[in-house]
Amino acid sequence: MTCRWIWAAVLGAVAVPALAVGMGPLEKSGITDGPAKGFYLTVLNPYGKAETFRTFPAVIGGEAEPYGVTIRPARFVLAAGRQRRVLVVVEGLDPGETRTFRVCAEKDREEGMIHARVCSKLSARRISAR
Amino acid sequence: MRHAVKAGFGLGILALAGAPANAATVTIGGTIVNLCTLTPTGGSMVVDSAGTTMTTESGVGALPASLAVIATGSAPTLTFSAPTLTGPVSGATTRIRYSGAGANQTYTSGGSTASASLVDVFTIHAQVQSATGFPSGSYAVTTIVTCGQS
């Protein structure tokens, strides 16, 4: 019974606004034998109404844009309760190079005191040349 | 000889009945994807009676912001950026404090990091102090909260 009340409280707190953003996985790595590597991430709009989201790459621990990373699409509209995959492509990997960076998703136009952002840490490694 | 053949058949049938000829392995799999969802709710600041502090802590209409976290997989880390103030005042000190299930940050004007539970609700208070008071206008304290894996 207590557990039911806790869940009701949590869901009540979550269901109020329409500013939610979700993304996963929060961490992903991959190996490639060529100069490019692709990753798929899933962005969610779990509550409220349709919203426009934007995704952008950033260096670890900062806001600067990492070299050679593109996201398609970088801006899109998601209906309430829907999710979609975005493709992240890393290009220009040298043999033996590992490139680690973040891809973040947030509401395109934030309002209020808190700007919510979810970031995935991605790591692409190109195998060394023989 | 006929008895031996009969006995042989009998053993064969028993062997067939006893052997797990149709045994199968049933596997029930599952995949968990590390995922994080943040749902913020804005707060409201009120000026105190002295006119030098604006806060979400006290006063009629004062309301802290909240941030609901729902995650799967590993418990996520929340990073709070240094709060920024927009409004018609200069030289004010802007600070926030927050608390969640496993985190408790006292008032700070800098950035901070907190561990969140898979299901968590953070309460976030803001405080702006200005020795010269606050000219009339709209004010907003903003912090960027990032959910990720540490």
Interface residues (C-beta under 8 A of the other chain):
Chain A: V10 A13 V14 V16 P17 L19 A20 V21 G22 M23 G24 P25 L26 E27 T42 L44 P46 Y47 R102 C104 E111 G112 M113 I114 H115 A116 R117 V118 C119 S120 K121
Chain B: V33 N34 L35 C36 T37 L38 T39 P40 T41 G42 G43 A65 S66 L67 A68 I70 T72 G73 S74 P76 V119 V121 I124 A126 A140 V141 T142 T143 I144 V145 T146 C147 G148 Q149
